[in-house]
Amino acid sequence: MTSAPADGTPRSGLQIPAHWTPQREVRLTAEDLIAFEREVQARYENKEIRAPIHLSSNNETPLLEIFRFVGPDDWVFSTWRNHYHALLHGVPRQEVMRQIVAGRSMCMSSMRPRFYSSSIVAGPLPIAVGTALAAKRSGGSRTTWVFLGDMTFETGVFYEAYKYSRNHQLPIEFVVEDNNLSTNTPTDETWGGKRPIPDDIGYYTYRSQYPHHGTGTWVLF
């Protein structure tokens, strides 16, 4: 298990569970992802996007590795910081940008490929578990993937979802993206430390160049 150090500093490294198997070749590059977020930043600061945005940075490399294991027909559930996940799962670039400009940066969705995100902390977890349960009952081979932050990992909702899915052997995988922030407060301070990461959960750490939301330049509409 990957544990938090005793002094409360963030965990480190990329954890790929041993049971994961590669499912596809990822054609996007880190440069592609970075260029996309820079375009979103420019359009936001130009007042073309009249809704909150949550940009990603410095986590391109672990995500490129993780998405090798995500099947093209799998479900992917994400958070308010979802642009990279949508692109890597195959949502067309122009469609991701269209939804962002339309004000749906925090609630991106798609049926082909199967993708869902929500701005509610831990909100996608019960839906993802239900999706995995339906997949098991139907006898299909589709896996459900859930990306969550280190704040959500500490919540009771996560432990209920995780325990239920493992007890019932559901086809679901969890990935914790640890920036040691619960929105704007360090997670280890907010929760009085961090819990160990189970071996069967994907995990990585990163430090974003962007604030929790926006670009660091305040734009008021």
C-alpha positions as CSV (number, residue, x, y, z in Angstrom):
1,M,0.0,0.0,0.0
2,T,1.1,3.6,-0.7
3,S,1.0,5.4,2.6
4,A,1.2,9.1,3.6
5,P,4.5,10.0,5.3
6,A,4.3,10.5,9.0
7,D,4.9,14.2,8.7
8,G,1.8,14.6,6.6
9,T,3.5,15.5,3.4
10,P,1.9,14.2,0.2
11,R,2.4,10.6,-1.0
12,S,4.6,10.3,-4.0
13,G,4.8,8.3,-7.2
14,L,2.6,6.6,-9.7
15,Q,0.8,3.4,-8.7
16,I,-0.5,1.0,-11.4
17,P,-2.3,-2.0,-9.9
18,A,-0.9,-5.3,-10.9
19,H,-4.2,-6.6,-12.3
20,W,-4.5,-3.9,-14.9
21,T,-3.8,-4.9,-18.5
22,P,-3.2,-2.6,-21.5
23,Q,-6.3,-2.0,-23.7
24,R,-5.3,0.6,-26.3
25,E,-2.6,2.8,-27.7
26,V,-2.9,6.4,-26.6
27,R,-2.3,8.6,-29.6
28,L,-2.4,12.0,-27.9
29,T,0.8,13.5,-26.4
30,A,1.5,15.6,-23.4
31,E,2.0,18.5,-25.8
32,D,-1.5,18.0,-27.2
33,L,-3.0,18.1,-23.8
34,I,-1.1,21.2,-22.7
35,A,-2.0,23.0,-25.9
36,F,-5.7,22.3,-25.4
37,E,-5.7,23.8,-21.9
38,R,-3.7,26.8,-23.0
39,E,-6.4,27.4,-25.6
40,V,-9.1,27.1,-22.9
41,Q,-7.2,29.6,-20.8
42,A,-6.9,32.1,-23.7
43,R,-10.6,31.8,-24.5
44,Y,-11.6,32.1,-20.9
45,E,-9.5,35.3,-20.4
46,N,-11.0,36.6,-23.7
47,K,-14.5,36.2,-22.1
48,E,-15.6,33.6,-24.6
49,I,-16.3,31.1,-21.7
50,R,-18.8,32.6,-19.3
51,A,-18.7,29.8,-16.6
52,P,-16.1,28.4,-14.2
53,I,-13.3,26.3,-15.6
54,H,-10.9,23.9,-13.8
55,L,-7.7,23.5,-15.7
56,S,-5.1,20.6,-15.5
57,S,-1.4,20.8,-15.7
58,N,1.7,18.7,-14.8
59,N,-0.3,15.5,-14.7
60,E,-0.1,14.7,-18.4
61,T,2.5,11.9,-18.1
62,P,0.7,9.7,-15.5
63,L,-2.6,10.1,-17.3
64,L,-1.1,9.1,-20.6
65,E,0.1,5.9,-18.9
66,I,-3.1,5.2,-17.1
67,F,-5.3,5.6,-20.1
68,R,-3.4,2.7,-21.8
69,F,-5.5,0.5,-19.5
70,V,-8.9,2.1,-20.2
71,G,-10.8,0.3,-22.9
72,P,-12.4,2.4,-25.7
73,D,-15.8,1.0,-24.8
74,D,-15.4,1.4,-21.0
75,W,-17.3,4.0,-19.0
76,V,-15.1,6.8,-17.5
77,F,-16.4,8.9,-14.6
78,S,-14.6,12.1,-13.8
79,T,-14.8,15.3,-11.7
80,W,-15.0,19.0,-12.4
81,R,-11.3,18.8,-13.6
82,N,-12.1,16.6,-16.5
83,H,-10.7,18.0,-19.8
84,Y,-7.8,15.6,-20.0
85,H,-9.9,12.6,-19.2
86,A,-12.4,13.4,-21.9
87,L,-9.7,13.9,-24.5
88,L,-7.8,10.8,-23.6
89,H,-11.0,8.7,-23.6
90,G,-11.7,9.7,-27.1
91,V,-14.2,12.6,-26.9
92,P,-13.3,14.7,-30.0
93,R,-11.3,17.8,-29.3
94,Q,-13.8,20.0,-30.9
95,E,-16.7,18.5,-28.9
96,V,-14.8,19.0,-25.6
97,M,-14.1,22.6,-26.5
98,R,-17.7,23.2,-27.6
99,Q,-19.0,22.0,-24.2
100,I,-16.5,24.1,-22.3
101,V,-17.4,27.3,-24.3
102,A,-21.1,26.4,-23.7
103,G,-20.4,26.5,-20.0
104,R,-20.2,22.8,-19.3
105,S,-16.6,22.6,-18.3
106,M,-17.5,21.0,-14.9
107,C,-20.2,18.6,-16.2
108,M,-18.8,17.2,-19.5
109,S,-20.7,14.2,-20.8
110,S,-20.8,11.9,-23.8
111,M,-22.4,8.6,-24.8
112,R,-19.8,7.7,-27.5
113,P,-17.4,7.3,-25.9
114,R,-19.0,6.7,-22.6
115,F,-18.0,9.6,-20.4
116,Y,-19.6,11.4,-17.4
117,S,-18.4,14.1,-15.0
118,S,-19.8,16.1,-12.2
119,S,-18.9,19.1,-10.1
120,I,-20.4,17.5,-7.0
121,V,-17.7,16.1,-4.6
122,A,-18.1,12.3,-4.7
123,G,-21.2,12.7,-6.8
124,P,-20.2,10.3,-9.6
125,L,-19.2,7.5,-7.2
126,P,-22.7,6.0,-6.6
127,I,-23.6,6.4,-10.2
128,A,-20.4,4.6,-11.3
129,V,-21.0,1.8,-8.8
130,G,-24.5,1.3,-10.3
131,T,-23.1,1.3,-13.8
132,A,-20.6,-1.4,-12.9
133,L,-23.3,-3.4,-11.2
134,A,-25.5,-3.2,-14.3
135,A,-22.5,-4.3,-16.4
136,K,-21.9,-7.3,-14.2
137,R,-25.6,-8.3,-14.3
138,S,-25.7,-8.0,-18.1
139,G,-22.7,-10.2,-18.4
140,G,-20.7,-7.7,-20.4
141,S,-17.0,-7.1,-20.4
142,R,-17.1,-3.3,-20.0
143,T,-15.2,-1.8,-17.1
144,T,-16.2,1.4,-15.2
145,W,-13.4,3.8,-14.4
146,V,-13.7,6.5,-11.7
147,F,-11.2,9.4,-11.3
148,L,-11.3,11.2,-8.0
149,G,-9.2,13.6,-6.1
150,D,-7.5,13.0,-2.8
151,M,-10.2,15.0,-1.0
152,T,-12.9,12.7,-2.3
153,F,-10.8,9.7,-1.3
154,E,-11.0,10.7,2.3
155,T,-14.8,10.9,2.3
156,G,-17.2,8.2,3.6
157,V,-18.9,8.1,0.3
158,F,-15.8,6.7,-1.3
159,Y,-15.3,4.0,1.3
160,E,-18.9,2.9,0.9
161,A,-18.5,2.7,-2.9
162,Y,-15.1,1.0,-2.7
163,K,-16.2,-1.6,-0.1
164,Y,-19.5,-2.4,-1.9
165,S,-17.8,-2.7,-5.3
166,R,-15.0,-5.0,-4.0
167,N,-17.4,-7.1,-1.9
168,H,-19.6,-7.7,-4.9
169,Q,-16.6,-8.1,-7.3
170,L,-17.9,-5.4,-9.6
171,P,-15.9,-4.4,-12.8
172,I,-14.8,-1.0,-11.6
173,E,-11.5,0.7,-11.2
174,F,-10.7,3.7,-9.0
175,V,-7.9,6.3,-9.8
176,V,-6.9,8.8,-7.1
177,E,-5.4,12.1,-8.4
178,D,-3.5,13.6,-5.5
179,N,-2.6,17.3,-5.5
180,N,-2.9,17.5,-1.7
181,L,-5.7,20.0,-2.1
182,S,-9.3,20.0,-0.9
183,T,-10.3,22.8,-3.2
184,N,-8.0,25.5,-1.7
185,T,-7.0,23.9,1.6
186,P,-4.2,21.2,2.0
187,T,-5.9,17.9,2.3
188,D,-3.6,16.6,5.0
189,E,-4.5,19.7,7.1
190,T,-8.2,19.4,6.4
191,W,-8.5,15.7,7.3
192,G,-5.8,15.5,9.9
193,G,-3.6,13.3,7.7
194,K,-4.2,10.9,4.9
195,R,-5.2,7.3,4.6
196,P,-3.1,4.7,2.9
197,I,-3.9,3.9,-0.8
198,P,-5.0,0.3,-1.3
199,D,-2.9,-1.7,-3.8
200,D,-5.8,-2.3,-6.1
201,I,-6.4,1.5,-6.8
202,G,-4.6,3.6,-9.3
203,Y,-2.8,6.6,-7.9
204,Y,-0.5,9.5,-8.8
205,T,0.6,12.9,-7.4
206,Y,1.0,16.2,-9.2
207,R,1.2,19.9,-8.6
208,S,-0.8,22.1,-10.9
209,Q,0.4,25.5,-12.3
210,Y,-3.2,26.7,-12.2
211,P,-5.4,27.6,-9.2
212,H,-8.3,25.5,-8.1
213,H,-10.5,27.3,-10.7
214,G,-9.9,29.9,-13.3
215,T,-6.5,30.8,-14.6
216,G,-5.1,33.1,-11.9
217,T,-6.4,36.1,-13.8
218,W,-9.8,37.1,-12.5
219,V,-12.4,37.5,-15.2
220,L,-15.8,38.8,-14.0
221,F,-18.9,38.5,-16.3
